[in-house]
Amino acid sequence: MSSQPSHPPHFADATDVAERLAETGYLADEDIATIVFLADRLSKPLLIEGPAGVGKTELAKSLASLLNVELVRLQCYEGVDETKALYEWNYKKQLLRIQAGGGSWDELSDDIFGEPFLLERPVLKALRSEHPVVLLIDEVDKLDYEAEALLLEVLSDWQITIPEMGTVRTSRPPYVVLTSNNSRELSEALKRRCLYLFLDYPTPERERAIVQERVPQISEALGKQLVAVVNSIRDLELKKAPSIAETIDWAQTLLHLGAETLDEETLRRTMSVVLKFQSDIERARNHLIGTGSR
């Protein structure tokens, strides 16, 4: 069995991961730091599952930032196929070349399926990059199984087969992060190729630390109250629970308004910062005003 290419290790240990992520503003717990370290050392893709808004995409962005490399992003959605994920031929340019003529059809065919006519899409771009990159395959659970299968060759062998050109291989695998909101079960074949990390909403203590890191001007008392309210809201049956980013937005909102506490009037005025459905806003208001927010 041939050896697989690997990238030089970026981290000394899990503690190094946590410290360097913290420098980018991302506070990683021990589980996150350990799996990021192992994904780096094993040159394995990292699959992160969990609810929307818990920091999955942000982790990939922070990795690109701390490694000082380009973030190449494939945003997944229903209908993505190889022309959007891997590569596509420039048909207009090919047609112009055919109309120009010259040479036999075999010569023309070899020409139009050559490098000048190839359009790189995110996965091929990351694979062929001469410099280290972080490849983010965001919301992979939105792909159908056929589109998901297109990724398997890349994630196992770090190569893409282009029928007209042959196999494109890399000697410098990108650092790959796949995210999933668990909208559907991913295939065993894809999961087998990755290291797995489940991210849930943070503990109140960790979320308070995140708020203080991102909004250092907020008072400790208001930050603590804010996080307690957000956690209380997340326990309700909502169409969309508040994300960590929305908690930070709420903290910044309160700072701009000069609020010193989350009293009833402030809640009424600012609830839409973290809740984006009227039914959720009404449910949260009834819950908080009925139970007391202070």
LONUGU-204418 format. One record per residue (C-alpha): residue in three letters; x, y, z. Coordinates in nm, 2 decimals. Example, Ala and Ser with C-alpha at 12.3 -4.5 7.8 and 13.67 -1.06 7.14 Angstrom:
+------+--------+--------+--------+
: resn :     c1 :     c2 :     c3 :
+------+--------+--------+--------+
:  ALA :   1.23 :  -0.45 :   0.78 :
:  SER :   1.37 :  -0.11 :   0.71 :
+------+--------+--------+--------+
END
This chain:
+------+--------+--------+--------+
: resn :     c1 :     c2 :     c3 :
+------+--------+--------+--------+
:  MET :   0.00 :   0.00 :   0.00 :
:  SER :   0.15 :   0.34 :  -0.10 :
:  SER :   0.20 :   0.59 :   0.17 :
:  GLN :  -0.03 :   0.89 :   0.17 :
:  PRO :   0.10 :   1.25 :   0.15 :
:  SER :   0.09 :   1.45 :   0.47 :
:  HIS :   0.16 :   1.81 :   0.56 :
:  PRO :   0.42 :   1.92 :   0.82 :
:  PRO :   0.27 :   1.93 :   1.17 :
:  HIS :   0.15 :   2.27 :   1.27 :
:  PHE :   0.11 :   2.22 :   1.65 :
:  ALA :   0.33 :   2.09 :   1.92 :
:  ASP :   0.04 :   1.95 :   2.13 :
:  ALA :  -0.32 :   2.01 :   2.22 :
:  THR :  -0.22 :   2.29 :   2.46 :
:  ASP :  -0.05 :   2.46 :   2.18 :
:  VAL :  -0.37 :   2.44 :   1.97 :
:  ALA :  -0.58 :   2.59 :   2.25 :
:  GLU :  -0.33 :   2.88 :   2.31 :
:  ARG :  -0.30 :   2.97 :   1.94 :
:  LEU :  -0.67 :   2.95 :   1.88 :
:  ALA :  -0.72 :   3.18 :   2.18 :
:  GLU :  -0.50 :   3.43 :   2.01 :
:  THR :  -0.75 :   3.45 :   1.72 :
:  GLY :  -1.04 :   3.49 :   1.97 :
:  TYR :  -1.16 :   3.13 :   1.96 :
:  LEU :  -1.17 :   2.97 :   2.30 :
:  ALA :  -1.13 :   2.60 :   2.26 :
:  ASP :  -1.20 :   2.34 :   2.53 :
:  GLU :  -0.98 :   2.03 :   2.58 :
:  ASP :  -1.19 :   1.82 :   2.35 :
:  ILE :  -1.17 :   2.07 :   2.06 :
:  ALA :  -0.80 :   2.13 :   2.10 :
:  THR :  -0.72 :   1.75 :   2.11 :
:  ILE :  -0.92 :   1.66 :   1.80 :
:  VAL :  -0.77 :   1.95 :   1.61 :
:  PHE :  -0.42 :   1.84 :   1.71 :
:  LEU :  -0.49 :   1.49 :   1.60 :
:  ALA :  -0.64 :   1.59 :   1.27 :
:  ASP :  -0.33 :   1.79 :   1.20 :
:  ARG :  -0.08 :   1.51 :   1.30 :
:  LEU :  -0.27 :   1.24 :   1.12 :
:  SER :  -0.34 :   1.46 :   0.81 :
:  LYS :  -0.71 :   1.36 :   0.84 :
:  PRO :  -1.01 :   1.56 :   0.75 :
:  LEU :  -1.21 :   1.69 :   1.05 :
:  LEU :  -1.58 :   1.64 :   1.05 :
:  ILE :  -1.76 :   1.87 :   1.29 :
:  GLU :  -2.13 :   1.81 :   1.37 :
:  GLY :  -2.37 :   2.00 :   1.59 :
:  PRO :  -2.65 :   2.26 :   1.60 :
:  ALA :  -2.63 :   2.57 :   1.39 :
:  GLY :  -2.44 :   2.86 :   1.55 :
:  VAL :  -2.21 :   2.67 :   1.79 :
:  GLY :  -1.88 :   2.78 :   1.62 :
:  LYS :  -1.82 :   2.50 :   1.36 :
:  THR :  -1.75 :   2.74 :   1.07 :
:  GLU :  -1.57 :   2.98 :   1.30 :
:  LEU :  -1.32 :   2.71 :   1.40 :
:  ALA :  -1.22 :   2.66 :   1.04 :
:  LYS :  -1.18 :   3.04 :   1.00 :
:  SER :  -0.97 :   3.06 :   1.31 :
:  LEU :  -0.75 :   2.77 :   1.20 :
:  ALA :  -0.68 :   2.95 :   0.87 :
:  SER :  -0.61 :   3.27 :   1.06 :
:  LEU :  -0.37 :   3.12 :   1.31 :
:  LEU :  -0.19 :   2.92 :   1.03 :
:  ASN :  -0.18 :   3.24 :   0.82 :
:  VAL :  -0.31 :   3.05 :   0.52 :
:  GLU :  -0.60 :   3.10 :   0.27 :
:  LEU :  -0.94 :   2.97 :   0.36 :
:  VAL :  -1.10 :   2.79 :   0.05 :
:  ARG :  -1.47 :   2.75 :   0.11 :
:  LEU :  -1.72 :   2.52 :  -0.05 :
:  GLN :  -2.06 :   2.63 :   0.07 :
:  CYS :  -2.29 :   2.33 :   0.02 :
:  TYR :  -2.65 :   2.34 :  -0.08 :
:  GLU :  -2.90 :   2.12 :  -0.26 :
:  GLY :  -2.80 :   2.09 :  -0.63 :
:  VAL :  -2.42 :   2.11 :  -0.58 :
:  ASP :  -2.25 :   1.87 :  -0.82 :
:  GLU :  -1.89 :   1.82 :  -0.95 :
:  THR :  -1.91 :   2.14 :  -1.17 :
:  LYS :  -1.96 :   2.35 :  -0.85 :
:  ALA :  -1.75 :   2.14 :  -0.61 :
:  LEU :  -1.46 :   2.00 :  -0.81 :
:  TYR :  -1.41 :   2.14 :  -1.16 :
:  GLU :  -1.58 :   2.25 :  -1.48 :
:  TRP :  -1.48 :   2.30 :  -1.84 :
:  ASN :  -1.50 :   2.64 :  -1.99 :
:  TYR :  -1.75 :   2.55 :  -2.26 :
:  LYS :  -1.76 :   2.90 :  -2.42 :
:  LYS :  -1.39 :   2.90 :  -2.46 :
:  GLN :  -1.39 :   2.55 :  -2.59 :
:  LEU :  -1.65 :   2.64 :  -2.85 :
:  LEU :  -1.45 :   2.93 :  -2.97 :
:  ARG :  -1.14 :   2.71 :  -3.01 :
:  ILE :  -1.35 :   2.45 :  -3.21 :
:  GLN :  -1.48 :   2.73 :  -3.44 :
:  ALA :  -1.13 :   2.85 :  -3.49 :
:  GLY :  -1.04 :   2.50 :  -3.63 :
:  GLY :  -0.69 :   2.39 :  -3.72 :
:  GLY :  -0.55 :   2.04 :  -3.69 :
:  SER :  -0.73 :   1.71 :  -3.67 :
:  TRP :  -1.01 :   1.63 :  -3.43 :
:  ASP :  -0.78 :   1.43 :  -3.21 :
:  GLU :  -0.55 :   1.72 :  -3.18 :
:  LEU :  -0.84 :   1.96 :  -3.12 :
:  SER :  -0.98 :   1.73 :  -2.86 :
:  ASP :  -0.65 :   1.71 :  -2.67 :
:  ASP :  -0.63 :   2.09 :  -2.69 :
:  ILE :  -0.98 :   2.18 :  -2.56 :
:  PHE :  -0.95 :   1.94 :  -2.27 :
:  GLY :  -0.63 :   2.09 :  -2.15 :
:  GLU :  -0.53 :   2.32 :  -1.87 :
:  PRO :  -0.63 :   2.66 :  -2.03 :
:  PHE :  -0.99 :   2.54 :  -2.05 :
:  LEU :  -1.02 :   2.40 :  -1.70 :
:  LEU :  -1.21 :   2.59 :  -1.44 :
:  GLU :  -1.11 :   2.51 :  -1.08 :
:  ARG :  -1.38 :   2.49 :  -0.82 :
:  PRO :  -1.30 :   2.50 :  -0.44 :
:  VAL :  -1.20 :   2.14 :  -0.39 :
:  LEU :  -0.97 :   2.12 :  -0.69 :
:  LYS :  -0.83 :   2.46 :  -0.61 :
:  ALA :  -0.74 :   2.35 :  -0.26 :
:  LEU :  -0.59 :   2.03 :  -0.39 :
:  ARG :  -0.37 :   2.20 :  -0.65 :
:  SER :  -0.26 :   2.49 :  -0.44 :
:  GLU :   0.11 :   2.54 :  -0.42 :
:  HIS :   0.07 :   2.69 :  -0.07 :
:  PRO :  -0.10 :   2.55 :   0.24 :
:  VAL :  -0.47 :   2.61 :   0.26 :
:  VAL :  -0.76 :   2.53 :   0.49 :
:  LEU :  -1.05 :   2.37 :   0.29 :
:  LEU :  -1.38 :   2.43 :   0.45 :
:  ILE :  -1.67 :   2.21 :   0.32 :
:  ASP :  -1.95 :   2.39 :   0.50 :
:  GLU :  -2.29 :   2.23 :   0.57 :
:  VAL :  -2.20 :   1.90 :   0.40 :
:  ASP :  -2.53 :   1.75 :   0.51 :
:  LYS :  -2.70 :   1.97 :   0.26 :
:  LEU :  -2.55 :   1.77 :  -0.03 :
:  ASP :  -2.73 :   1.47 :  -0.16 :
:  TYR :  -2.56 :   1.13 :  -0.14 :
:  GLU :  -2.44 :   1.15 :  -0.50 :
:  ALA :  -2.27 :   1.48 :  -0.45 :
:  GLU :  -2.13 :   1.36 :  -0.12 :
:  ALA :  -1.98 :   1.06 :  -0.30 :
:  LEU :  -1.78 :   1.30 :  -0.52 :
:  LEU :  -1.57 :   1.39 :  -0.21 :
:  LEU :  -1.47 :   1.04 :  -0.11 :
:  GLU :  -1.17 :   1.01 :  -0.35 :
:  VAL :  -1.04 :   1.35 :  -0.23 :
:  LEU :  -1.08 :   1.27 :   0.14 :
:  SER :  -0.92 :   0.93 :   0.12 :
:  ASP :  -0.65 :   0.96 :  -0.15 :
:  TRP :  -0.60 :   1.34 :  -0.18 :
:  GLN :  -0.67 :   1.32 :  -0.55 :
:  ILE :  -0.93 :   1.39 :  -0.81 :
:  THR :  -0.98 :   1.19 :  -1.13 :
:  ILE :  -1.06 :   1.41 :  -1.43 :
:  PRO :  -1.16 :   1.16 :  -1.72 :
:  GLU :  -1.03 :   1.39 :  -1.99 :
:  MET :  -0.70 :   1.47 :  -1.82 :
:  GLY :  -0.62 :   1.19 :  -1.58 :
:  THR :  -0.56 :   1.19 :  -1.20 :
:  VAL :  -0.47 :   1.51 :  -1.02 :
:  ARG :  -0.28 :   1.44 :  -0.70 :
:  THR :  -0.14 :   1.66 :  -0.43 :
:  SER :   0.18 :   1.63 :  -0.23 :
:  ARG :   0.06 :   1.89 :   0.02 :
:  PRO :  -0.29 :   1.79 :   0.15 :
:  PRO :  -0.50 :   2.09 :   0.26 :
:  TYR :  -0.63 :   2.10 :   0.62 :
:  VAL :  -0.99 :   1.99 :   0.56 :
:  VAL :  -1.28 :   2.09 :   0.79 :
:  LEU :  -1.63 :   1.96 :   0.71 :
:  THR :  -1.93 :   2.09 :   0.90 :
:  SER :  -2.27 :   1.95 :   0.94 :
:  ASN :  -2.59 :   2.07 :   1.11 :
:  ASN :  -2.72 :   1.71 :   1.13 :
:  SER :  -3.00 :   1.78 :   0.89 :
:  ARG :  -2.95 :   1.43 :   0.76 :
:  GLU :  -2.73 :   1.13 :   0.84 :
:  LEU :  -2.40 :   1.13 :   0.65 :
:  SER :  -2.27 :   0.82 :   0.48 :
:  GLU :  -2.05 :   0.58 :   0.67 :
:  ALA :  -1.80 :   0.61 :   0.39 :
:  LEU :  -1.75 :   0.98 :   0.45 :
:  LYS :  -1.74 :   0.95 :   0.82 :
:  ARG :  -1.48 :   0.67 :   0.80 :
:  ARG :  -1.24 :   0.90 :   0.63 :
:  CYS :  -1.26 :   1.18 :   0.89 :
:  LEU :  -1.19 :   1.24 :   1.25 :
:  TYR :  -1.52 :   1.34 :   1.43 :
:  LEU :  -1.60 :   1.62 :   1.67 :
:  PHE :  -1.94 :   1.71 :   1.80 :
:  LEU :  -1.99 :   2.07 :   1.91 :
:  ASP :  -2.28 :   2.16 :   2.12 :
:  TYR :  -2.38 :   2.49 :   2.28 :
:  PRO :  -2.11 :   2.59 :   2.53 :
:  THR :  -2.15 :   2.57 :   2.91 :
:  PRO :  -2.26 :   2.90 :   3.06 :
:  GLU :  -1.91 :   2.94 :   3.20 :
:  ARG :  -1.74 :   2.90 :   2.86 :
:  GLU :  -2.00 :   3.12 :   2.69 :
:  ARG :  -1.94 :   3.40 :   2.95 :
:  ALA :  -1.57 :   3.37 :   2.87 :
:  ILE :  -1.64 :   3.40 :   2.50 :
:  VAL :  -1.86 :   3.71 :   2.55 :
:  GLN :  -1.58 :   3.87 :   2.77 :
:  GLU :  -1.33 :   3.78 :   2.50 :
:  ARG :  -1.53 :   3.93 :   2.21 :
:  VAL :  -1.69 :   4.22 :   2.40 :
:  PRO :  -1.44 :   4.31 :   2.68 :
:  GLN :  -1.61 :   4.64 :   2.76 :
:  ILE :  -1.92 :   4.46 :   2.90 :
:  SER :  -1.94 :   4.43 :   3.28 :
:  GLU :  -1.90 :   4.09 :   3.43 :
:  ALA :  -2.24 :   4.12 :   3.60 :
:  LEU :  -2.42 :   4.20 :   3.27 :
:  GLY :  -2.23 :   3.94 :   3.08 :
:  LYS :  -2.33 :   3.68 :   3.34 :
:  GLN :  -2.70 :   3.79 :   3.33 :
:  LEU :  -2.70 :   3.79 :   2.95 :
:  VAL :  -2.56 :   3.44 :   2.92 :
:  ALA :  -2.81 :   3.31 :   3.18 :
:  VAL :  -3.10 :   3.46 :   2.98 :
:  VAL :  -2.97 :   3.31 :   2.65 :
:  ASN :  -2.94 :   2.97 :   2.81 :
:  SER :  -3.29 :   3.00 :   2.95 :
:  ILE :  -3.42 :   3.09 :   2.60 :
:  ARG :  -3.24 :   2.79 :   2.44 :
:  ASP :  -3.44 :   2.55 :   2.67 :
:  LEU :  -3.76 :   2.67 :   2.51 :
:  GLU :  -3.92 :   2.50 :   2.20 :
:  LEU :  -3.80 :   2.75 :   1.94 :
:  LYS :  -3.78 :   2.75 :   1.56 :
:  LYS :  -3.42 :   2.87 :   1.59 :
:  ALA :  -3.22 :   2.88 :   1.91 :
:  PRO :  -2.98 :   3.17 :   1.96 :
:  SER :  -2.63 :   3.11 :   1.83 :
:  ILE :  -2.31 :   3.21 :   2.01 :
:  ALA :  -2.26 :   3.48 :   1.75 :
:  GLU :  -2.60 :   3.62 :   1.84 :
:  THR :  -2.52 :   3.62 :   2.21 :
:  ILE :  -2.22 :   3.83 :   2.11 :
:  ASP :  -2.44 :   4.06 :   1.90 :
:  TRP :  -2.67 :   4.10 :   2.20 :
:  ALA :  -2.38 :   4.19 :   2.43 :
:  GLN :  -2.26 :   4.45 :   2.18 :
:  THR :  -2.62 :   4.58 :   2.15 :
:  LEU :  -2.65 :   4.63 :   2.52 :
:  LEU :  -2.32 :   4.81 :   2.53 :
:  HIS :  -2.42 :   5.05 :   2.25 :
:  LEU :  -2.75 :   5.12 :   2.44 :
:  GLY :  -2.57 :   5.19 :   2.76 :
:  ALA :  -2.77 :   4.92 :   2.94 :
:  GLU :  -2.65 :   4.81 :   3.28 :
:  THR :  -2.90 :   4.53 :   3.33 :
:  LEU :  -3.14 :   4.32 :   3.12 :
:  ASP :  -3.46 :   4.46 :   3.27 :
:  GLU :  -3.81 :   4.40 :   3.12 :
:  GLU :  -3.80 :   4.71 :   2.89 :
:  THR :  -3.45 :   4.63 :   2.76 :
:  LEU :  -3.57 :   4.27 :   2.68 :
:  ARG :  -3.87 :   4.40 :   2.49 :
:  ARG :  -3.65 :   4.64 :   2.28 :
:  THR :  -3.36 :   4.41 :   2.20 :
:  MET :  -3.50 :   4.05 :   2.19 :
:  SER :  -3.50 :   4.05 :   1.81 :
:  VAL :  -3.12 :   4.06 :   1.81 :
:  VAL :  -3.11 :   3.70 :   1.91 :
:  LEU :  -3.45 :   3.56 :   1.80 :
:  LYS :  -3.55 :   3.59 :   1.43 :
:  PHE :  -3.91 :   3.46 :   1.44 :
:  GLN :  -4.20 :   3.65 :   1.60 :
:  SER :  -4.34 :   3.33 :   1.75 :
:  ASP :  -4.00 :   3.27 :   1.92 :
:  ILE :  -3.98 :   3.63 :   2.04 :
:  GLU :  -4.33 :   3.61 :   2.20 :
:  ARG :  -4.26 :   3.28 :   2.36 :
:  ALA :  -3.93 :   3.40 :   2.51 :
:  ARG :  -4.08 :   3.73 :   2.63 :
:  ASN :  -4.37 :   3.54 :   2.80 :
:  HIS :  -4.12 :   3.30 :   2.96 :
:  LEU :  -3.87 :   3.56 :   3.08 :
:  ILE :  -4.13 :   3.82 :   3.20 :
:  GLY :  -4.33 :   3.54 :   3.37 :
:  THR :  -4.03 :   3.39 :   3.55 :
:  GLY :  -3.82 :   3.71 :   3.59 :
:  SER :  -3.51 :   3.79 :   3.40 :
:  ARG :  -3.30 :   3.92 :   3.69 :
+------+--------+--------+--------+
END
